[in-house]
Amino acid sequence: MIELTNEELKKCFSSKIFNQISETADELGLECYVVGGYVRDLFLQRPSKDIDVVVVGSGINMAEALGKRLGRGAHVSVFRNFGTAQVKYRDTEVEFVGARKESYTHDSRKPIVEDGTLEDDQNRRDFTINALAVCLNKNRFGELVDPFDGLYDMKERTIRTPLDPDITFSDDPLRMMRCIRFATQLNFYIDDETFESLCRNKERIKIISRERIIDELNKIMLSPTPSRGFIDLERSGLLAIIFPELAALQGVETRNGRAHKDNFYHTLEVLDNVARETRDWNSDKSETESIMPPCERKLWLRWAALLHDIAKPATKRWEPRIGWTFHNHNYIGEKMIPGLFRTLKLPMNEKMKYVQKMVSLHMRPIVIADEEVTDSAVRRLLSEAGDDIDDLMTLCESDITSKNSERKQRFLQNFRLVREKLQDLKERDYERLFQPLIKGEEIMTIFGLPPCREVGTLKSALKNAILDMEIPNEYDAAYAFLLKRAEKMGLKPVR
């Protein structure tokens, strides 16, 4: 955080748009303030494009008057049902709203709204750091209004509510998610009284839609260290309500002196590892041909990290000769993904399928790296992962959290060998060398078959023969192989 003098603060608001807002407000005789995140982020030196302006009076009238003053190039959108308006001018967007006070009923987060003063408007803000306001009227231009010591809380890196947190969270339970999200994004701490209120009011989150909850969860996922948010969600009791399957990963069971690791904290360590590796994935330029640009893959690979061990509670078994096992947790996890995405209101499209693939395959590179790294195994891995192979390798390397440094180094060294062999395959034109020239549709035509198990068997056999380099990936060789394999199955070609 930086400290700004009054003169420095004035300079922060010296651009044309703020001067025009100031002159418009004075012409209309209205008090006018920039509030919330834009002011907060000035002090935190964070980029912010969201400019929110509170007008003591009609925000809509103010926006319309500003649009006329700016002339060509200004576009005004009015939302009368909400009492707000937006002005777009060149590359700047400003939201206008009249100062208001709010009251709530117990079963809804939709407030009853009345006109109010600046004080009323600041009272209804969620956190002290978001209740800062800077006056734009000429006689007080650049003056900071900070009734709840939000600047002090920023210095102390603290999230705190302006008023009684029980009222703040009960009135609008989404603020509980926002509280944890801001603490995670800003690397702040939640004030003790505020955190205790989260715990007391956690059940209120049930009136919030899944869509709003997932929006906050995604912001936590995209923060530099997302584990902080999930730990606070778990400590407050919110996680067990909004995402019980993830909460179920927590805990350690011991038998005969043998314990398994806490899969909840292991998962968060993997998530943080992936977050660190994907921090700079913001460009639409990518070395891979994935169906998603890097900025989207960044989020969904983090979801894959969060869900990679989600089936461990369902697959946990004690085997006396071996100890704790989680056999097939990757395949069971793959089957769980659609249901989880549907419940959480995550997209049921290629993003879900991408996460499914990552969860299903996340054990494969580890198995390869635990043994001799063979060309055949790497070819099979590339065949299954396809264009998402680099993302899969990032996930799997992040999954190496062993406290045994020698074992960890051995895995990482073997992963380097896997990556080298993958790169070699790509340079040698993997598609041409190892993707069968005869596809499933042609197999059905050759043998006069409908979609059935036999077609899948022949397709897999051909693919394996090419990957193991038993036959070259040439049409005549593939056709001859299929005829021999089909004959053993009692099938004959119809052409």
FENHUGI-V620442 format. One record per pair of residues at least 12 apart in sequence whose ideal C-beta (glycine too) atoms are under 7 Angstrom apart, sorted by sequence separation. I is the first residue (numbers start at 1). J is the second residue. D is the distance in Angstrom with one decimal. If there is no record, write none. Layout:
# FENHUGI-V620442
I,J,D
I,J,D
This chain:
# FENHUGI-V620442
38,50,6.1
64,76,5.9
84,96,6.5
132,144,6.7
133,145,4.3
250,262,6.3
282,294,6.9
315,327,6.0
400,412,6.4
443,455,5.4
37,50,5.7
38,51,5.1
63,76,5.5
74,87,6.2
75,88,4.5
84,97,4.7
100,113,5.1
101,114,5.4
234,247,6.2
281,294,3.9
282,295,5.4
315,328,6.1
368,381,6.4
38,52,6.4
83,97,6.3
100,114,6.4
132,146,5.4
148,162,4.4
249,263,4.3
250,264,3.7
281,295,6.4
312,326,4.8
315,329,4.4
338,352,6.4
74,89,4.8
83,98,5.7
100,115,6.1
101,116,3.7
118,133,6.5
179,194,6.7
249,264,4.0
337,352,6.3
397,412,6.9
440,455,5.8
443,458,5.3
36,52,4.8
73,89,6.1
100,116,4.8
234,250,6.7
281,297,6.4
365,381,6.4
443,459,6.0
462,478,6.0
465,481,5.7
34,51,6.4
35,52,5.4
73,90,6.2
98,115,6.2
99,116,5.1
131,148,5.3
281,298,4.1
312,329,5.0
315,332,5.6
364,381,5.6
34,52,7.0
60,78,5.6
99,117,5.9
132,150,4.9
249,267,5.9
311,329,4.4
314,332,5.9
337,355,5.7
397,415,5.5
34,53,5.7
35,54,4.9
70,89,5.4
99,118,5.5
101,120,3.7
131,150,5.6
179,198,6.6
337,356,4.6
440,459,5.0
462,481,6.1
33,53,6.8
60,80,6.9
67,87,5.7
100,120,6.7
128,148,4.1
159,179,5.7
278,298,4.6
309,329,6.4
462,482,6.1
13,34,7.0
32,53,6.3
33,54,5.0
64,85,7.0
66,87,5.5
99,120,6.3
100,121,6.1
128,149,6.4
129,150,4.7
311,332,3.8
63,85,3.4
99,121,4.2
102,124,4.9
128,150,4.1
176,198,5.3
311,333,3.8
334,356,5.2
337,359,6.1
393,415,7.0
32,55,5.3
60,83,6.8
101,124,6.4
159,182,5.6
278,301,6.0
310,333,5.0
361,384,6.1
59,83,6.5
63,87,5.2
129,153,5.6
159,183,5.0
278,302,6.8
361,385,5.9
438,462,6.6
458,482,5.9
461,485,5.2
30,55,5.3
31,56,3.9
59,84,6.0
60,85,4.7
122,147,5.8
128,153,4.8
129,154,5.5
176,201,6.6
308,333,6.9
311,336,5.8
334,359,5.2
30,56,6.3
59,85,5.9
307,333,6.6
310,336,5.9
333,359,4.6
334,360,3.9
393,419,6.2
436,462,5.1
30,57,4.5
118,145,6.8
274,301,5.9
275,302,6.1
365,392,6.6
436,463,5.5
458,485,6.1
119,147,7.0
165,193,6.3
169,197,5.6
173,201,6.8
274,302,5.6
365,393,6.1
458,486,6.3
159,188,5.2
165,194,4.7
169,198,6.8
176,205,6.1
213,242,5.5
330,359,6.2
331,360,6.4
12,42,5.5
32,62,6.9
158,188,6.1
307,337,6.6
330,360,5.7
366,396,5.7
436,466,5.7
131,162,5.2
157,188,4.6
158,189,5.7
159,190,4.8
160,191,4.1
166,197,5.2
170,201,5.6
173,204,3.9
271,302,6.2
274,305,4.2
357,388,6.3
361,392,5.6
365,396,4.1
21,53,6.5
30,62,6.1
127,159,5.6
128,160,5.1
157,189,5.9
159,191,6.3
165,197,3.6
169,201,4.3
173,205,5.0
330,362,5.9
434,466,5.7
28,61,6.9
63,96,4.3
127,160,6.4
158,191,5.3
161,194,5.7
205,238,5.9
307,340,6.9
330,363,4.8
358,391,6.8
362,395,5.7
366,399,6.8
389,422,6.2
434,467,5.9
28,62,6.5
62,96,5.3
127,161,6.0
128,162,5.4
160,194,5.4
166,200,6.6
170,204,5.8
173,207,6.2
174,208,5.1
185,219,6.8
202,236,5.9
271,305,4.5
354,388,6.7
358,392,6.1
362,396,5.9
126,161,6.9
159,194,6.4
166,201,6.5
169,204,6.6
173,208,5.4
181,216,5.0
202,237,4.4
206,241,6.7
270,305,4.9
271,306,5.4
454,489,6.3
177,213,6.1
184,220,5.1
202,238,5.1
205,241,5.7
437,473,6.3
446,482,6.9
25,62,6.7
28,65,6.0
59,96,3.8
125,162,5.8
199,236,5.2
205,242,6.3
231,268,6.9
358,395,5.7
362,399,6.5
436,473,6.7
438,475,7.0
454,491,6.6
24,62,6.6
59,97,4.4
174,212,5.5
178,216,6.3
181,219,5.1
185,223,4.7
198,236,4.2
199,237,5.8
230,268,5.7
270,308,6.6
437,475,5.0
4,43,6.6
59,98,4.4
123,162,6.3
177,216,3.9
181,220,5.3
184,223,4.6
202,241,6.2
267,306,6.3
434,473,6.1
443,482,6.8
447,486,6.0
58,98,5.5
122,162,6.8
123,163,6.2
180,220,6.9
198,238,7.0
378,418,6.0
382,422,6.0
433,473,5.7
438,478,4.9
2,43,6.2
24,65,5.1
53,94,5.8
55,96,6.1
57,98,6.1
195,236,6.8
227,268,3.8
373,414,5.7
437,478,5.7
438,479,6.7
1,43,5.4
24,66,4.8
51,93,6.9
53,95,6.8
126,168,6.5
184,226,6.6
190,232,6.7
267,309,5.6
369,411,5.2
436,478,6.0
1,44,5.7
2,45,5.9
51,94,4.6
52,95,5.0
53,96,5.1
54,97,6.0
55,98,5.6
56,99,4.7
378,421,4.3
382,425,5.7
49,93,6.9
51,95,6.9
55,99,6.7
184,228,4.7
227,271,6.0
373,417,4.5
378,422,6.1
438,482,6.7
447,491,5.1
21,66,6.1
24,69,5.5
54,99,5.2
183,228,6.9
184,229,3.6
226,271,5.5
227,272,4.9
369,414,3.7
373,418,5.7
20,66,6.4
226,272,6.7
263,309,5.3
369,415,5.2
375,421,6.5
379,425,6.6
447,493,5.8
448,494,3.9
225,272,5.7
378,425,6.8
446,493,5.2
447,494,6.4
181,229,6.5
307,355,6.4
373,421,6.6
382,430,6.0
20,69,5.7
126,175,4.7
180,229,5.2
183,232,6.5
226,275,5.6
263,312,4.9
369,418,6.1
446,495,6.3
20,70,6.1
225,275,6.7
365,415,6.7
368,418,5.9
224,275,6.6
300,351,5.1
304,355,4.8
308,359,5.5
383,434,6.5
126,178,5.9
127,179,7.0
180,232,4.6
303,355,5.3
307,359,5.7
180,233,5.9
365,418,6.0
300,354,5.4
304,358,3.6
308,362,4.8
127,182,6.6
224,279,6.9
300,355,5.7
304,359,6.0
379,434,5.7
301,358,6.9
291,350,5.5
249,309,6.7
56,117,6.3
56,118,5.9
176,238,6.4
292,354,6.9
109,172,4.6
249,312,6.4
255,318,5.5
54,118,6.6
109,173,6.3
249,313,6.4
260,324,4.0
109,174,6.3
245,310,5.9
248,313,4.6
258,323,4.8
258,324,6.8
54,121,5.3
104,171,4.1
104,172,7.0
17,89,6.1
17,92,5.3
226,302,6.8
17,94,6.7
222,299,6.0
221,299,6.1
54,133,6.9
218,299,6.3
221,302,4.9
221,303,6.7
383,467,6.1
33,118,6.2
31,118,6.6
308,395,6.8
380,467,5.5
379,467,4.7
40,129,5.1
40,130,6.0
301,391,5.2
305,395,6.0
304,395,5.9
308,399,6.8
376,467,6.4
40,132,6.0
376,468,5.5
37,130,6.3
39,132,4.3
301,394,6.8
305,398,6.4
36,130,5.1
39,133,6.7
297,391,6.2
301,395,6.4
39,134,5.5
245,340,6.4
290,387,5.1
35,133,4.5
109,207,6.5
289,387,4.6
290,388,5.8
34,133,6.9
109,208,6.7
288,387,5.5
33,133,4.1
34,134,4.8
107,207,6.5
33,134,6.3
33,135,5.5
34,136,6.4
288,390,5.3
33,136,6.5
32,136,4.7
32,137,5.9
31,137,6.3
43,151,6.8
44,154,6.6
25,136,6.1
26,137,6.0
43,154,5.8
25,137,5.7
26,138,5.5
33,145,6.9
22,136,4.6
21,136,5.4
22,137,6.5
22,138,5.8
277,394,5.2
18,136,6.2
22,141,6.1
274,394,6.5
13,134,6.5
274,395,6.3
277,398,6.4
13,136,6.9
274,398,4.7
9,134,6.6
273,398,3.5
270,398,5.1
13,142,5.9
270,399,5.2
214,344,5.6
10,141,6.2
214,345,5.4
270,401,6.5
10,142,3.4
214,346,6.2
269,401,4.9
9,142,4.7
210,344,6.2
211,345,5.1
9,144,6.3
210,345,4.0
266,401,5.9
6,142,6.0
44,186,7.0
1,154,5.0
1,155,5.9
